[in-house]
Amino acid sequence: MANALLSIQILPRTPNGESVIPYVDRAIDVIKASGVPYRVAPLETTMEGELDKLLAIVQEMNGAMAEMGCPSIISQIKVYYVPAGTASMDALLEKYPDGQ
């Protein structure tokens, strides 16, 4: 069972000032490859899992941005942590399953 939700907005500074969209897509690919449940939203992506694993994914996302040539990256994160319990996107979204 997951003990944390982590939402991230990654803001890479691109090497030549180009669009960040391909970079953000690569960051989402890192999340997909991790196998954790996730949900992409307009301004951030939320992942569900064990806190240590989620933080490692954030580190991998930043590494992917560096490998793509980004001279700097801002990663804004929010963490919902339940040390002795369960954290679930479904439970928090139960009242608003379609986002409205």
N, C-alpha and C positions, 0 to 999 in steps of 0.2 A: 504494500500500500504506500502511496505517496504521502510524504509529510510536508511538502512544500509546493507552492505555486510561485513561479518567477516570471514576471513580465519584463521584457526588454525592448528598448528602442535604441537601435544602433545607428550612430551618425558618423560615418566615415568621411574624412576629408580625402577627396579623390586626388590622384596624382596630378591631373591636368585640368581640374575644375569641371570634369564631365559629370553627367547625371549619376546620382548615387543608386539608382534603381538596380542596375546589374550587381552592385556590391551588396545591397540589401537582399537580393535574390540569393546570392551566394551564402550569406549569413543564414537565411532560412533553410538552404540546403544542408547546412551543418546541423541544424535542429532536426530536419527530416532524417538524416543519416543516424542520429543518435538513438532513434526508436522511442523517444518519450512522447507522450500525448502532448499536442500543442494546438493552439488556435491563433491564426493570423487575424489581426484587426487593422484598421486603417493607420493607427499611430504606434502600435506596439504588437508584439507577439507574446503570448503567454504559454509557458510550459508547465507540465505537472510531473513531479517525480521526487526523488530524494534530494535534499538540499545540496549535498556534496556533488552529486552528478550534475545538477543544474548549473552550479557555479563552474564546474569543469567545462560544460558546454559554452558558457559565456567566454571563458578563456579561449576555447577553440575558435569561436566566432571572431574574436579579436585577432587571433593568429591568422585566420583566413584573410581578414582585411589587410593585415600587414603583408601577407604573401602576395596580395593583389597590388601592392605598391602604395597603399595609403600611408601618408606620413604621420597621421594621427587619427585616433578613433575615440569618440565619446560613446560610452555605453551607459544609458540610464536604465537602472533596474529597480523594480519593486519586488519585495519578497513577502509572501504570506507563509508563515512557518508554524507548524503545529507539532512540536517536538514529541509529544506522547500520543498523537492522534493521526487523523487523516485529513489531508487537504485535497479538495476535489473541485475542478472547474465545473463539473455538472452540478454539484451541490450548491455552489455559489450562483450559478446561472439558472437554477430551478425555477425561479419566479419569472425570469425573462429568457426563455430558451431560444427565442429568435432575435434577441437583442433589443426588443421593444417593450 
